[in-house]
Every structure is written in C-alpha cells, then in structure tokens.
Amino acid sequence: MPLFINRDQIFAHQVHLLEHKLRSKEERILELETENAILHLRLSECLGKLRRDHEEETLNQHQHQSNAQKMTQLSLAKLLAEVQAVKQDLSELFAVYFSFSSELEEQSKQLLDKVEQASCSLNGHRGDEVQNLQADVAALERSLEEERERCRAERQRRKALHNALVELRGNIRVHCRVRPLLPFDYVPSSTSGSRPMSSEEVVSAISSDTVMVNCIKTGTPVQNKMFEFERVYGPEDSQEAVFQEVKPLLTSLMDGYNVCIMAYGQTGSGKTHTMMGSQLLEEHWGPQQEAQQGIIPKAAAELFRLISDKPAETLTVEVSVMEVYNNEVLDLLARDAQGSGADQRREVITNSAGTSQVTSLTHEPVHNASEVMQVIGSVLKLRAHCPTLFHADSSRSHFIVTSRVSPKSPNALPWARRLQSAKKAMQRSAQKEWWSPGCRRANPGGAAHRSSNDHLFASTPSSPCRSPSHSPCPSPRPSVSQAPFRTKLQLVDLAGSECVGMSGVSGAALWEVSCINRSLSALSDVLGALAEQRPHVPYRNSKLTHVLQDAIGGDAKLLVMLCVSPTQRFVTESLQSLGFGARARQVQKELPRRKNNTLKVK
C-alpha cells in the first residue's frame, strides 16, 4: 500500500524548524549584545582608570619638578646670602683696615718725627733709643704690609665667590619681561567696530621664572605653552626690580669680565623703555625720576659707584655710541660732531688678540653718570626711525652703547706728588741714604742710618715700592709698554624682531626690515652654534654679531632681556621671541681658565 505524505504537514514542520532556528539566533544576538555592552562598560572603566593614572603621573611629575626648582632656588638663595655675608664681612674688614692703616701711618709719622728730633738734638749715647724707635717703625711697616696682604686675599675671595654665583646662574642668562596693556593694543575690529580686536591677554607671567602663552585657534581647544627662564617680570614689576637682577653683572665687570646686556623683542614690546627709560629726547634728560630710569642710566650710576669704592683717581671710563643700520656700523658720536653720517661708516676687525674691534671709533671720556647720559642723549635723535604698523616711531637700527673701563696710565698725579715729596726730602737731608723697605735688595745693615725723611717718599697705600725713582732698587711697577687692560660694558637696544608681513612697510623700509631680520637670524645662528658646540661659530655673518663677539663668546657675561607683548594680536611675534630665548638658554659655554685681568691699581 503506497505511503502518502501530506505536503502541508511537511511545510508546517519546516516552518516550525525555521522558527526554532530564528528564536535561537535571536537569543544568540541578545547574548552577543549583552556581552558587547559589558565589554563597552569594561572599556570605559579601563579608559577612565588610564586617564586617572595619567593625570596622577602628570601631577606627580609636576610636583617633582616644582620641588626640584624650589630646592634649586633655596640653594641659590642660601649661596647669595653667604655671598652677601662675605661682602658685609669684607666691607667691615676694609673699614678696619683703613682705620688701622691711618693709625699706623700716624704713629709711624710721630715716631719718625721723634727720631729726627733725637738725631738732631741728642749725642751718640742716645743711639740705642733711636735704633729702638726705628725698629718700632719697621715693625709697624711690616704689620701694615700684613694687613694689606690680608685685605688683598679677602678681596680675591670675594671676587671668587661672586663669580661662582654668576657662573651658577649662567654666563648667558635670559630674562623675560611682559609689558602691560597699552592704548594701541585696543584696535577696533573691522567687522563689528565695537569690540576690541585681539586685545585679550594671552601672555602672562605665572611665576618668577615661568611664562605661559594661551594659543587660541578657531575650532581647536586652547593650548597652553610654558617657557622657563632665569627670571620673568610681570607688568607690575618696576624698573628698579629689573635692575636689581642686572646689578651683579656690573660687579663682574669690575672683576675683569666683559659684560653685555641686550633687549630683544618686536617693536612696541618695551625694549627701549627697559633699556633707556620713559624719557628719550635730549631736552628731557634733565632730572629724570629714578623710578622711570632704565637699565642704561642705572648701570652708569652703579658703575661709577663701584669705581668710587676703588682708590681715588685710578680708573677711567670712555663711552662710545654706535648703531648697526642696514648691516653697516655707524659711529653716532662722530656723526653728531660733523653733522652728517655719510662718511661715518666703520669697519669691524678681529685683532691679533682674537677680539673684535671697531676701527676709528670715537670714544668720549666721562667722569660720572650724568655725563654718560648727556653723551647718549645728544645722539639719540640721530638713530634711524621709520613708522610701522606697530609703532609710529619705530627704531630701525641696533643701538649699542659701550663703556670701556681701564686704569689710568701713567698715573700722573700720584707720581707728581711723589716727586714733590722727594724734592723736599732732598733739601732737608741730602746726605741720608736712600732705602726701600719694600725691596729685598735694600741694604740690611743700614737700618741704623735710616732717616725719618725716608718716610716722606711713601706713596699711596697701594704702591709696592716706597723709594723714589733714584732708589738703588728697581721699581716693581709694570713696564709702560705693557698693553693696558680694558673691560667693556655693552648695552644694546636691538631693533624690532617682527617679520616683514607684520611690519606693513614697503619700499626702502622693506630693505631695512630685511637687514634687521638677517642680523637677528645671524645672532640666533651664533647662539645655535654655541649650543651645539660646533667648531666654527659664524660671528662674521653679520656686523651685529661681529661687534658683539667679545660679549657672546669666551668667559664674558651676556644677559638677554626678552620683551614681549601680552595680547593675542602679537602672539605670533611673542612666541618667536620666547623661542629665541629658549634657544639662547641652551648655550653651555666652556669656561676657560681665568685670565689675570682683574682691575689692579699700580
């Protein structure tokens, strides 16, 4: 009997099987979705934990850096306090020394007078008393010489401590000054006309050594860039606060080091205000308030204050003023004297000693800070200027003021006094034997015959030999043919560092901007070569770097004062200036063995 199968049953069975499979797949899909949700939750937890760990690591690293900086600052503060204590002890020692010296000289004079009176009035049986008095004089002389040696040793120790402190801070130091908002920062917008354009403050000094820049770009989150320097000044810091950080370099100048202080930044960032002060023209130089004076007038006053601490009439100061304009060195003092700058170009050469020198440069001798500012004020109007988008009277040249400190040679006035004393002594005692207590070749057996008149030939306390020129012992004074020692203080107000597009100039002014940028680029190349310790440093690629070669290379002290604007309008130029300063900080100059070039008075 044939077997008949109902097709409807077959189809129903197949539909049932398919529905069962569909339910199984749906259940599997639900399981997978649940598992996917769980995995997403675990991923979110892992990402949150990773973010928290990164934030904690960043915070710990920042705290570690902050602690390290605090330790360094505490160490420097402690060292500075020790240096100040040594300076105070040295000043007290100097006071004791001078009082003791004057007392010894007075006692010596009194004893010599007694010896002279005794030699004229008493007979030979009083010779023993005269010899005792002369022995006392010799003992006082030895004591005085010992005190002088101690004073010289303490002075050398103070110099060593001071220069160790300066070298810890770096031979090339970079400071940054953020100026306050000025009226020209508020420029009306071309679209709205009511709200200020790009006047938001994006550059700020967040600590004494850190500058923060808020980089604002449309469509991107705000990014903060940090720059660290040896010292950062905010808009609230005064001119005096800035100079207090610069003042130690002048002590290095008196210790025999060349010193250079230069202001770098775009036009309108406060370079000239920092270097010169708020009053610039010659007729305004009169009694300028001290609070508004810049680095140059304050440095001149401090320089002559330090010179006044030296023995009188021993050091001279000569000032030269020049500008580097279109890569040409112009002597502004000669320009002012002749009324024309056509023939006042100067060449820069490297002499046989390996130092740079400007040929035929005019040097004006000055005797106080007021004369320095009169010389500078007389030539300020001759500096090249041109209006730009940043400033209506922008400086278009690098302005360099050089103060050259050197000892007087020969020292005419003390020498004339010495000859006058010798003449009087010859008239009073022509038959007495000449002797030199500071000379080992003097007759050791002639102590009994030394006359009180010999003391009249004594020179200033710094003289190494007390006998006149016709003493049998040769004078230990250095030969007149020796090259005179000089140190240089170079104060530089650089031209604006803005690019050609930002300056908005054309024609001949465009060439000026191009020359300025090339010279500043050459300065950056020199610092880069020093940072990378290349065998060749391209000082001669620009007249600016060639003139400043002695202040950048070797053991000279260089301070770069970065001046930046705080607003968003100039943020590109501010970042360029801060980047220049960051590269300059990377320079680690080799410190050669110190030359014997301290300012000694003969």
DAPESUL-V520713 format. One record per residue. SS is DSSP state (h for helix, s for strand, l for the rest). PHI is phi in whole degrees, -180 to 180 (* if undefined). PSI is psi in degrees with one decimal (none if undefined). Layout:
BEGIN
ss=SS phi=PHI psi=PSI
ss=SS phi=PHI psi=PSI
END
This chain:
BEGIN
ss=l phi=* psi=122.8
ss=l phi=-66 psi=146.2
ss=l phi=-95 psi=120.6
ss=l phi=-103 psi=126.2
ss=l phi=-108 psi=132.8
ss=l phi=-81 psi=122.2
ss=h phi=-65 psi=-33.6
ss=h phi=-63 psi=-38.3
ss=h phi=-66 psi=-39.0
ss=h phi=-63 psi=-47.3
ss=h phi=-63 psi=-38.5
ss=h phi=-65 psi=-41.2
ss=h phi=-64 psi=-40.9
ss=h phi=-66 psi=-39.0
ss=h phi=-63 psi=-39.8
ss=h phi=-62 psi=-42.3
ss=h phi=-65 psi=-42.9
ss=h phi=-65 psi=-40.4
ss=h phi=-63 psi=-38.2
ss=h phi=-64 psi=-43.3
ss=h phi=-63 psi=-40.7
ss=h phi=-61 psi=-43.1
ss=h phi=-63 psi=-38.6
ss=h phi=-63 psi=-44.5
ss=h phi=-63 psi=-42.4
ss=h phi=-63 psi=-42.1
ss=h phi=-62 psi=-40.5
ss=h phi=-64 psi=-38.8
ss=h phi=-63 psi=-42.2
ss=h phi=-62 psi=-40.9
ss=h phi=-63 psi=-43.9
ss=h phi=-64 psi=-41.7
ss=h phi=-63 psi=-40.9
ss=h phi=-63 psi=-44.5
ss=h phi=-64 psi=-38.2
ss=h phi=-63 psi=-41.9
ss=h phi=-63 psi=-41.6
ss=h phi=-63 psi=-42.5
ss=h phi=-63 psi=-40.8
ss=h phi=-60 psi=-41.7
ss=h phi=-63 psi=-43.0
ss=h phi=-65 psi=-39.0
ss=h phi=-63 psi=-41.8
ss=h phi=-63 psi=-41.4
ss=h phi=-64 psi=-41.9
ss=h phi=-64 psi=-42.6
ss=h phi=-64 psi=-41.8
ss=h phi=-64 psi=-41.6
ss=h phi=-64 psi=-41.3
ss=h phi=-63 psi=-41.3
ss=h phi=-64 psi=-43.1
ss=h phi=-64 psi=-41.5
ss=h phi=-63 psi=-40.5
ss=h phi=-65 psi=-41.3
ss=h phi=-65 psi=-40.7
ss=h phi=-65 psi=-40.6
ss=h phi=-65 psi=-41.5
ss=h phi=-63 psi=-43.3
ss=h phi=-64 psi=-43.2
ss=h phi=-64 psi=-40.6
ss=h phi=-64 psi=-41.8
ss=h phi=-64 psi=-40.5
ss=h phi=-64 psi=-39.4
ss=h phi=-63 psi=-45.3
ss=h phi=-62 psi=-40.4
ss=h phi=-64 psi=-40.9
ss=h phi=-64 psi=-41.0
ss=h phi=-63 psi=-41.9
ss=h phi=-64 psi=-40.0
ss=h phi=-64 psi=-42.3
ss=h phi=-61 psi=-42.1
ss=h phi=-64 psi=-43.4
ss=h phi=-64 psi=-39.2
ss=h phi=-65 psi=-40.7
ss=h phi=-63 psi=-45.1
ss=h phi=-64 psi=-40.6
ss=h phi=-64 psi=-40.4
ss=h phi=-64 psi=-43.3
ss=h phi=-64 psi=-40.3
ss=h phi=-63 psi=-39.7
ss=h phi=-63 psi=-39.7
ss=h phi=-64 psi=-40.6
ss=h phi=-63 psi=-42.3
ss=h phi=-63 psi=-39.6
ss=h phi=-64 psi=-40.7
ss=h phi=-64 psi=-42.0
ss=h phi=-61 psi=-42.3
ss=h phi=-64 psi=-44.2
ss=h phi=-61 psi=-39.5
ss=h phi=-65 psi=-41.0
ss=h phi=-64 psi=-39.6
ss=h phi=-65 psi=-39.5
ss=h phi=-64 psi=-39.6
ss=h phi=-61 psi=-43.5
ss=h phi=-62 psi=-44.1
ss=h phi=-63 psi=-41.5
ss=h phi=-62 psi=-46.7
ss=h phi=-66 psi=-40.5
ss=h phi=-65 psi=-42.7
ss=h phi=-65 psi=-38.8
ss=h phi=-64 psi=-46.7
ss=h phi=-64 psi=-37.9
ss=h phi=-66 psi=-42.5
ss=h phi=-64 psi=-41.8
ss=h phi=-65 psi=-37.5
ss=h phi=-67 psi=-44.1
ss=h phi=-64 psi=-39.8
ss=h phi=-62 psi=-41.3
ss=h phi=-64 psi=-41.7
ss=h phi=-64 psi=-43.1
ss=h phi=-64 psi=-40.3
ss=h phi=-66 psi=-36.1
ss=h phi=-64 psi=-41.3
ss=h phi=-63 psi=-40.0
ss=h phi=-62 psi=-42.9
ss=h phi=-64 psi=-43.2
ss=h phi=-64 psi=-40.9
ss=h phi=-66 psi=-39.4
ss=h phi=-68 psi=-25.9
ss=h phi=-88 psi=-30.7
ss=h phi=-107 psi=-25.4
ss=l phi=-99 psi=161.4
ss=l phi=-90 psi=-171.5
ss=h phi=-67 psi=-23.8
ss=h phi=-70 psi=-9.4
ss=h phi=-96 psi=10.9
ss=h phi=-62 psi=-34.5
ss=h phi=-63 psi=-39.9
ss=h phi=-66 psi=-39.4
ss=h phi=-62 psi=-42.8
ss=h phi=-63 psi=-38.8
ss=h phi=-63 psi=-42.7
ss=h phi=-63 psi=-41.7
ss=h phi=-66 psi=-35.3
ss=h phi=-64 psi=-38.8
ss=h phi=-62 psi=-40.9
ss=h phi=-61 psi=-44.5
ss=h phi=-63 psi=-39.6
ss=h phi=-64 psi=-41.3
ss=h phi=-64 psi=-38.9
ss=h phi=-62 psi=-42.8
ss=h phi=-64 psi=-40.3
ss=h phi=-62 psi=-42.7
ss=h phi=-62 psi=-41.2
ss=h phi=-66 psi=-37.7
ss=h phi=-64 psi=-41.6
ss=h phi=-63 psi=-37.8
ss=h phi=-65 psi=-39.8
ss=h phi=-63 psi=-41.9
ss=h phi=-63 psi=-40.3
ss=h phi=-63 psi=-43.3
ss=h phi=-64 psi=-39.6
ss=h phi=-64 psi=-43.1
ss=h phi=-65 psi=-36.1
ss=h phi=-65 psi=-41.4
ss=h phi=-65 psi=-38.3
ss=h phi=-64 psi=-42.5
ss=h phi=-62 psi=-41.1
ss=h phi=-63 psi=-42.3
ss=h phi=-64 psi=-43.2
ss=h phi=-65 psi=-43.2
ss=h phi=-63 psi=-45.7
ss=h phi=-71 psi=-28.6
ss=h phi=-64 psi=-40.0
ss=h phi=-65 psi=-43.6
ss=h phi=-64 psi=-39.9
ss=h phi=-70 psi=-30.4
ss=h phi=-65 psi=-36.5
ss=h phi=-75 psi=-18.8
ss=l phi=111 psi=136.4
ss=l phi=-68 psi=-30.7
ss=s phi=-111 psi=110.9
ss=s phi=-112 psi=146.0
ss=s phi=-124 psi=119.8
ss=s phi=-111 psi=156.8
ss=s phi=-132 psi=136.8
ss=s phi=-127 psi=122.4
ss=s phi=-98 psi=117.8
ss=l phi=-78 psi=160.1
ss=l phi=-76 psi=171.0
ss=l phi=-67 psi=138.4
ss=l phi=-119 psi=163.5
ss=h phi=-57 psi=-35.6
ss=h phi=-75 psi=-5.1
ss=h phi=-72 psi=-24.0
ss=l phi=-93 psi=90.5
ss=s phi=-104 psi=127.1
ss=s phi=-62 psi=141.6
ss=l phi=-74 psi=146.3
ss=l phi=-75 psi=-13.5
ss=l phi=-99 psi=-52.7
ss=l phi=-90 psi=-39.8
ss=l phi=77 psi=-5.8
ss=l phi=-113 psi=-35.0
ss=l phi=-96 psi=150.7
ss=s phi=-69 psi=144.7
ss=s phi=-101 psi=124.8
ss=l phi=56 psi=33.6
ss=l phi=-99 psi=5.7
ss=l phi=-71 psi=137.9
ss=s phi=-78 psi=118.5
ss=l phi=-119 psi=-10.2
ss=s phi=-115 psi=124.3
ss=s phi=-145 psi=151.5
ss=s phi=-93 psi=107.0
ss=s phi=-89 psi=-13.7
ss=s phi=-157 psi=-177.1
ss=l phi=-74 psi=-6.4
ss=l phi=-139 psi=13.2
ss=s phi=-135 psi=134.6
ss=s phi=-114 psi=134.6
ss=s phi=-114 psi=134.6
ss=s phi=-120 psi=122.5
ss=s phi=-88 psi=110.0
ss=s phi=-89 psi=103.7
ss=l phi=-101 psi=121.2
ss=l phi=-130 psi=142.3
ss=l phi=-64 psi=129.5
ss=l phi=84 psi=0.5
ss=l phi=-128 psi=151.0
ss=l phi=-67 psi=157.8
ss=l phi=-69 psi=131.3
ss=s phi=-115 psi=132.0
ss=s phi=-101 psi=127.3
ss=s phi=-110 psi=133.9
ss=s phi=-109 psi=137.7
ss=s phi=-129 psi=130.1
ss=s phi=-111 psi=136.0
ss=l phi=-136 psi=173.0
ss=l phi=-64 psi=-31.8
ss=s phi=-155 psi=137.4
ss=s phi=-126 psi=130.6
ss=s phi=-110 psi=133.7
ss=l phi=-91 psi=178.1
ss=l phi=-61 psi=-22.8
ss=l phi=-84 psi=-12.3
ss=l phi=-75 psi=137.1
ss=l phi=-87 psi=172.1
ss=h phi=-62 psi=-36.2
ss=h phi=-67 psi=-38.4
ss=h phi=-64 psi=-37.9
ss=h phi=-66 psi=-43.9
ss=h phi=-70 psi=-30.3
ss=h phi=-61 psi=-29.9
ss=h phi=-79 psi=-21.2
ss=h phi=-90 psi=-27.2
ss=l phi=-54 psi=-39.7
ss=h phi=-59 psi=-24.5
ss=h phi=-66 psi=-28.4
ss=h phi=-71 psi=-30.9
ss=h phi=-65 psi=-38.9
ss=h phi=-63 psi=-35.0
ss=h phi=-61 psi=-44.3
ss=h phi=-71 psi=-17.7
ss=l phi=-86 psi=-0.8
ss=l phi=109 psi=10.9
ss=l phi=-102 psi=142.6
ss=l phi=-73 psi=142.1
ss=s phi=-131 psi=138.2
ss=s phi=-136 psi=134.1
ss=s phi=-126 psi=119.0
ss=s phi=-126 psi=144.9
ss=s phi=-105 psi=125.9
ss=s phi=-123 psi=137.5
ss=l phi=160 psi=175.0
ss=l phi=-75 psi=166.7
ss=l phi=-61 psi=134.3
ss=l phi=86 psi=7.6
ss=l phi=-92 psi=-4.7
ss=l phi=105 psi=19.7
ss=h phi=-66 psi=-53.5
ss=h phi=-65 psi=-36.3
ss=h phi=-63 psi=-40.0
ss=h phi=-68 psi=-42.0
ss=h phi=-81 psi=-42.9
ss=l phi=-105 psi=-35.1
ss=s phi=112 psi=-175.1
ss=l phi=-86 psi=-16.4
ss=l phi=-109 psi=127.0
ss=l phi=-118 psi=-36.5
ss=l phi=-74 psi=155.6
ss=h phi=-59 psi=-40.7
ss=h phi=-74 psi=-10.1
ss=h phi=-100 psi=1.8
ss=l phi=-78 psi=-4.6
ss=l phi=-48 psi=-126.9
ss=l phi=-82 psi=75.4
ss=l phi=-70 psi=138.4
ss=l phi=-63 psi=138.0
ss=h phi=-63 psi=-31.9
ss=h phi=-65 psi=-25.8
ss=h phi=-98 psi=-0.7
ss=s phi=-74 psi=144.2
ss=l phi=-91 psi=-165.7
ss=h phi=-65 psi=-40.3
ss=h phi=-63 psi=-53.3
ss=h phi=-65 psi=-36.9
ss=h phi=-68 psi=-38.6
ss=h phi=-66 psi=-38.4
ss=h phi=-63 psi=-43.3
ss=h phi=-65 psi=-41.8
ss=h phi=-68 psi=-36.2
ss=h phi=-62 psi=-46.7
ss=h phi=-73 psi=-25.0
ss=h phi=-67 psi=-42.2
ss=h phi=-66 psi=-37.1
ss=h phi=-66 psi=-34.8
ss=h phi=-65 psi=-22.9
ss=h phi=-76 psi=-17.6
ss=l phi=-77 psi=164.5
ss=l phi=-56 psi=145.4
ss=l phi=-62 psi=145.0
ss=l phi=58 psi=48.3
ss=l phi=-121 psi=-24.9
ss=s phi=-121 psi=145.0
ss=s phi=-121 psi=152.5
ss=s phi=-127 psi=129.7
ss=s phi=-124 psi=138.5
ss=s phi=-116 psi=135.7
ss=s phi=-127 psi=147.3
ss=s phi=-130 psi=124.4
ss=s phi=-141 psi=164.2
ss=s phi=-132 psi=146.8
ss=s phi=-103 psi=105.6
ss=s phi=-123 psi=122.4
ss=l phi=53 psi=42.8
ss=l phi=60 psi=31.4
ss=s phi=-126 psi=138.1
ss=s phi=-91 psi=121.5
ss=s phi=-115 psi=130.2
ss=s phi=-85 psi=103.9
ss=h phi=-72 psi=-29.4
ss=h phi=-69 psi=-41.2
ss=h phi=-68 psi=-34.3
ss=h phi=-64 psi=-41.3
ss=h phi=-68 psi=-35.9
ss=h phi=-70 psi=-36.9
ss=h phi=-100 psi=-8.3
ss=l phi=76 psi=10.5
ss=l phi=-151 psi=143.1
ss=l phi=-103 psi=11.1
ss=l phi=-67 psi=-38.7
ss=l phi=-112 psi=23.7
ss=l phi=-105 psi=20.5
ss=s phi=-73 psi=141.7
ss=s phi=-125 psi=150.6
ss=l phi=-101 psi=150.0
ss=s phi=-108 psi=125.5
ss=s phi=-126 psi=163.5
ss=s phi=-108 psi=117.8
ss=l phi=-80 psi=-176.8
ss=l phi=-66 psi=-22.7
ss=l phi=-82 psi=-2.8
ss=l phi=85 psi=11.7
ss=l phi=-107 psi=153.6
ss=s phi=-79 psi=148.8
ss=s phi=-149 psi=135.0
ss=s phi=-94 psi=121.4
ss=l phi=-72 psi=142.3
ss=l phi=56 psi=30.6
ss=l phi=-77 psi=137.5
ss=l phi=-80 psi=129.9
ss=l phi=-120 psi=128.6
ss=s phi=-105 psi=122.1
ss=s phi=-70 psi=136.6
ss=s phi=-131 psi=156.3
ss=l phi=-125 psi=-7.3
ss=l phi=-159 psi=173.3
ss=h phi=-67 psi=-32.0
ss=h phi=-63 psi=-40.7
ss=h phi=-66 psi=-36.0
ss=h phi=-60 psi=-46.9
ss=h phi=-71 psi=-29.3
ss=h phi=-67 psi=-40.4
ss=h phi=-63 psi=-45.1
ss=h phi=-67 psi=-43.6
ss=h phi=-63 psi=-29.0
ss=h phi=-71 psi=-20.4
ss=h phi=-114 psi=-1.4
ss=h phi=-61 psi=-36.4
ss=h phi=-68 psi=-16.3
ss=h phi=-86 psi=-8.4
ss=l phi=-69 psi=142.6
ss=l phi=-68 psi=130.7
ss=s phi=-132 psi=154.9
ss=s phi=-161 psi=137.3
ss=l phi=-71 psi=141.2
ss=l phi=-133 psi=-177.6
ss=l phi=-68 psi=-25.5
ss=l phi=-84 psi=-35.2
ss=l phi=-151 psi=141.2
ss=l phi=-76 psi=-17.2
ss=l phi=-138 psi=60.1
ss=s phi=-76 psi=137.9
ss=s phi=-76 psi=133.6
ss=l phi=-112 psi=19.8
ss=l phi=-146 psi=161.5
ss=s phi=-88 psi=121.4
ss=s phi=-100 psi=120.7
ss=s phi=-124 psi=120.7
ss=s phi=-109 psi=122.0
ss=s phi=-117 psi=123.8
ss=s phi=-108 psi=120.1
ss=s phi=-106 psi=119.9
ss=s phi=-106 psi=128.4
ss=s phi=-151 psi=155.2
ss=s phi=-76 psi=151.9
ss=l phi=-71 psi=135.8
ss=l phi=-148 psi=119.3
ss=l phi=-78 psi=162.6
ss=l phi=-85 psi=89.8
ss=h phi=-69 psi=-42.8
ss=h phi=-68 psi=-49.7
ss=h phi=-61 psi=-34.4
ss=h phi=-65 psi=-40.4
ss=h phi=-65 psi=-40.2
ss=h phi=-64 psi=-38.8
ss=h phi=-64 psi=-42.0
ss=h phi=-67 psi=-37.2
ss=h phi=-65 psi=-42.0
ss=h phi=-64 psi=-40.1
ss=h phi=-63 psi=-39.2
ss=h phi=-64 psi=-42.9
ss=h phi=-65 psi=-41.2
ss=h phi=-66 psi=-36.1
ss=h phi=-64 psi=-37.9
ss=h phi=-68 psi=-33.2
ss=h phi=-86 psi=-31.9
ss=l phi=-146 psi=84.2
ss=l phi=-79 psi=-19.6
ss=l phi=-103 psi=6.1
ss=l phi=-79 psi=152.9
ss=l phi=-82 psi=134.5
ss=l phi=-74 psi=139.3
ss=l phi=-146 psi=159.2
ss=l phi=-132 psi=103.0
ss=l phi=-64 psi=-19.8
ss=l phi=-91 psi=3.2
ss=l phi=-112 psi=129.8
ss=l phi=-72 psi=-20.8
ss=l phi=-87 psi=3.7
ss=l phi=-69 psi=157.1
ss=l phi=-68 psi=112.7
ss=h phi=-68 psi=-22.6
ss=h phi=-91 psi=2.7
ss=h phi=-95 psi=15.8
ss=h phi=-66 psi=-32.9
ss=h phi=-72 psi=-19.9
ss=h phi=-100 psi=3.7
ss=l phi=-73 psi=135.9
ss=l phi=-98 psi=158.3
ss=h phi=-67 psi=-20.5
ss=h phi=-67 psi=-22.7
ss=h phi=-61 psi=-30.9
ss=h phi=-66 psi=-19.4
ss=h phi=-69 psi=-17.6
ss=h phi=-85 psi=-2.0
ss=l phi=-65 psi=137.7
ss=l phi=-97 psi=-156.1
ss=l phi=-66 psi=161.4
ss=l phi=-60 psi=-20.8
ss=l phi=-87 psi=-1.7
ss=l phi=-75 psi=127.3
ss=l phi=-77 psi=-16.0
ss=l phi=-135 psi=131.6
ss=l phi=-97 psi=-3.6
ss=l phi=-87 psi=155.8
ss=l phi=-74 psi=-174.6
ss=l phi=-67 psi=-25.9
ss=l phi=-98 psi=30.2
ss=l phi=-71 psi=148.6
ss=l phi=-67 psi=-14.7
ss=l phi=-96 psi=137.4
ss=l phi=-68 psi=143.3
ss=l phi=-72 psi=134.7
ss=l phi=-80 psi=6.0
ss=l phi=-63 psi=145.9
ss=l phi=-66 psi=156.6
ss=l phi=-66 psi=143.7
ss=l phi=-65 psi=-22.7
ss=l phi=-77 psi=-8.1
ss=l phi=-67 psi=145.5
ss=l phi=-68 psi=129.7
ss=l phi=-67 psi=142.3
ss=l phi=-81 psi=139.6
ss=s phi=-139 psi=145.1
ss=s phi=-121 psi=153.3
ss=s phi=-123 psi=135.8
ss=s phi=-112 psi=111.1
ss=s phi=-109 psi=122.3
ss=s phi=-114 psi=119.0
ss=s phi=-123 psi=126.2
ss=s phi=-107 psi=98.1
ss=l phi=-71 psi=155.8
ss=l phi=-72 psi=165.1
ss=l phi=-61 psi=139.8
ss=l phi=-95 psi=10.6
ss=l phi=-69 psi=154.9
ss=l phi=-76 psi=171.0
ss=h phi=-62 psi=-42.0
ss=h phi=-65 psi=-35.7
ss=h phi=-77 psi=-25.1
ss=h phi=-74 psi=-30.1
ss=l phi=69 psi=30.4
ss=l phi=-106 psi=168.8
ss=l phi=-152 psi=170.3
ss=l phi=71 psi=-136.3
ss=h phi=-64 psi=-32.8
ss=h phi=-65 psi=-26.9
ss=h phi=-65 psi=-37.6
ss=h phi=-67 psi=-36.6
ss=h phi=-61 psi=-46.4
ss=h phi=-62 psi=-39.6
ss=h phi=-63 psi=-43.5
ss=h phi=-66 psi=-39.7
ss=h phi=-61 psi=-47.4
ss=h phi=-65 psi=-36.7
ss=h phi=-67 psi=-40.4
ss=h phi=-68 psi=-39.5
ss=h phi=-69 psi=-34.0
ss=h phi=-65 psi=-38.3
ss=h phi=-64 psi=-37.9
ss=h phi=-63 psi=-41.6
ss=h phi=-65 psi=-38.2
ss=h phi=-64 psi=-39.4
ss=h phi=-63 psi=-45.7
ss=h phi=-65 psi=-36.3
ss=h phi=-65 psi=-40.6
ss=h phi=-64 psi=-39.0
ss=h phi=-68 psi=-38.2
ss=h phi=-66 psi=-37.6
ss=l phi=-87 psi=-1.2
ss=l phi=56 psi=46.4
ss=l phi=-72 psi=151.1
ss=l phi=-67 psi=-26.1
ss=l phi=-119 psi=126.7
ss=l phi=-108 psi=120.8
ss=l phi=-79 psi=66.3
ss=h phi=-66 psi=-32.3
ss=h phi=-87 psi=7.1
ss=h phi=-71 psi=-15.0
ss=l phi=-150 psi=148.3
ss=h phi=-64 psi=-32.9
ss=h phi=-62 psi=-51.4
ss=h phi=-69 psi=-29.5
ss=h phi=-69 psi=-41.1
ss=h phi=-65 psi=-39.1
ss=l phi=-92 psi=14.3
ss=h phi=-58 psi=-41.7
ss=h phi=-68 psi=-23.0
ss=h phi=-91 psi=-17.5
ss=h phi=-99 psi=-40.1
ss=l phi=-96 psi=173.4
ss=l phi=70 psi=-145.4
ss=l phi=-102 psi=19.8
ss=l phi=-70 psi=159.7
ss=s phi=-105 psi=122.5
ss=s phi=-121 psi=130.9
ss=s phi=-122 psi=122.0
ss=s phi=-102 psi=117.7
ss=s phi=-99 psi=104.4
ss=s phi=-80 psi=127.6
ss=s phi=-114 psi=122.1
ss=s phi=-128 psi=153.4
ss=l phi=-91 psi=148.4
ss=l phi=-89 psi=-9.0
ss=s phi=-94 psi=161.0
ss=h phi=-64 psi=-27.2
ss=h phi=-61 psi=-34.7
ss=h phi=-112 psi=22.6
ss=h phi=-65 psi=-31.9
ss=h phi=-65 psi=-45.9
ss=h phi=-69 psi=-35.0
ss=h phi=-64 psi=-42.6
ss=h phi=-63 psi=-37.6
ss=h phi=-64 psi=-42.2
ss=h phi=-66 psi=-42.1
ss=h phi=-66 psi=-35.7
ss=h phi=-65 psi=-38.1
ss=h phi=-61 psi=-44.6
ss=h phi=-64 psi=-37.5
ss=h phi=-64 psi=-37.8
ss=h phi=-68 psi=-37.8
ss=h phi=-65 psi=-31.7
ss=h phi=-69 psi=-19.6
ss=l phi=-78 psi=-9.2
ss=l phi=-73 psi=122.2
ss=l phi=-116 psi=93.0
ss=l phi=-78 psi=144.7
ss=l phi=-70 psi=133.4
ss=l phi=-97 psi=100.4
ss=l phi=-70 psi=166.9
ss=l phi=-63 psi=134.6
ss=l phi=-63 psi=130.4
ss=l phi=-77 psi=155.2
ss=l phi=-81 psi=68.9
ss=l phi=-122 psi=29.5
ss=l phi=-73 psi=154.1
ss=l phi=-78 psi=96.7
ss=l phi=-101 psi=147.4
ss=l phi=-109 psi=122.0
ss=l phi=-99 psi=none
END
